[in-house]
C-alpha cells in the first residue's frame, strides 16, 4: 500500500470523515488513524477485560457494488478482519448492521457519530457459555491517508 496523501486533523468529526469519503467518486481506500482505541470484552454479561491502544487504524473503502462499503479492522486483539455494510442513503451513520463478518464473528453492528466509531460483535462458540461480546470504540481522528491500492476489479 502506497501513501499518496496524508493530513492531520485532530478535531475532524468521524461521521463527516465517513460521509465525505463514501460519497466521493474516488475508489481509493482511506486509512483512518484514531488517537485511541478501547476494546472491551464481556462473557455471559460479565466484564472480562479492557485494552486501550493509541494510534489505531482502520481502512474504509467504497466497494464496486452499489451502496456497499467495507471496513478493515487492523488492530484487533487476535486477528485483523474486514466486514461490509450498506452505505446509508441519508448520509447519517447511526446504527448499521455488519455484513459478511468472518467466522467465528457474528451479530456485528456499526455506530458512527461526530465523536466516535463503535464496532460491536460477538465471537461465537459451539458452547453458548463461551461466547464473547466485543466492543471497539475509536475516538479522535488524528490522521487520514488515501491509499493507492485499487478496489478489487478496478484500476486506479
Buried (B, 14 or more C-beta within 10 A) or exposed (E): EEEEEEEEEEEBBBBEBBBBBBEEEEBBBBBBBBBBBBBBBBBEEEEEEEEEBEEBBBBBBBBEEEEBBBBBBBBBEEEEBBBBBEBBEEEEBEEBEBBEBEEEBEBBBBBBEEEBBBBBBBBBEEEEEEBBBBBBBBBBBBBBBBBEBEBEEEEE
